[in-house]
Amino acid sequence: MATKVTPNRPTKKPVKKETRSFMGKLSRILFKVVLWFFGISLFFVVVYKFVPVPFTPLMVIRTIQNIADGKENSFSHDWEPIENISINLQKAVIASEDGSFLVHSGFDFKAMQKAYKGNERGRKIKGGSTISQQTAKNVFLWGGRSYFRKGLEAYFTLLIEFIWGKERIMEVYLNSIEMGNGVYGAQAAAEHWYRKDATDLSRIQAAGIAAILPNPRKFTATSSSSYINNRKTKIMRVMRTVGKIKY
């Protein structure tokens, strides 16, 4: 009678003590990094609810680019409280950038879905970023389209919606975004394009500034191209539907 031989099964090698120790240390480090990130991000969001934003990452990036290219580094950025910014400009950016700003919770899912379907068909459609998302990106993050950065953008958008509220988001947005080559914020834009204060902007002037926001370094609010003039007309038409702004 033949003897059945059972093959030796490979035994699992025990995890070395040094490996377990390394993984434990790595986990603790990652936990501390995440904890510090949440703490620091929450701290700055709370601070900027009350304190003007002195500069944005984009301003720093533009400064570095100008230095690297040997260009003169000059930019204008004057903070103004929202009561000193024309209601016309507030309506213009809502009409141009985010029609549901006053009612959404930070994200316009309909616009995002429309942009996604349009991009699938090869049509160039605005990505659906709300004013809240743009504010979060401008104040706390850098440009780019990676999933990691978009995830951080969503995180900061939720924070500012919850902690700041709509009026503060609009105030920071209008004081921080690029509105011309080296021009940041409503007051600097009003002075640069129309030689007046932000509080005195007319409907057509506000529409002119809002019209160039997709690419403020390429387009001009005055002596504009036919494309920008058409955008101004459309924005002014939509502004009539915005109605009274209640934050």
C-alpha angles and dihedrals in degrees: 000000000000118000115236110232116210112208116236110257115223110251120227112256112236115246108257118248090235091055093050090049092050093049091049092052091047092051091050092049092049091048091052092047092052091045092050091047093054091045096049094042092050090048094055093044090054092045093050090053086074107017125067114251103250097199141344133227089252091059089053092047092049090049092052091047092051092049091048091049093046092242127144108268109221130142137164123225123161119171117223127179113246093252087065093053117087115255084224091068092047090053092044095056091045090051092046105035111020122009094182096046095120095053109033125086095234102298133069101209094180091056091046092051091047091050092048093052091045092051090050089057091050094253118138105237130164110266097242097247111161127220087257092054092046090050092050091049095046097047103037110018147039133250123273143096104246120133089236093058092043089052091053089047091055090049094052091043091058091047096052093043090054099038105029106033127209100294094053091045090054091046093052092043094053091047098046113037124097111257100172140350102313091349117123127180137006099284094050090045094050091050094044099047104028108015093237141098122277091244091063100053114132124219094263093045091050089049089051092057093044091049094062097048096100088066112001094172092057104036129059128216092213128047084018131185121254089258093058092042089055089049090051091053092049093047093051089050092052091044089068089063095051092077124184113350114231115179 
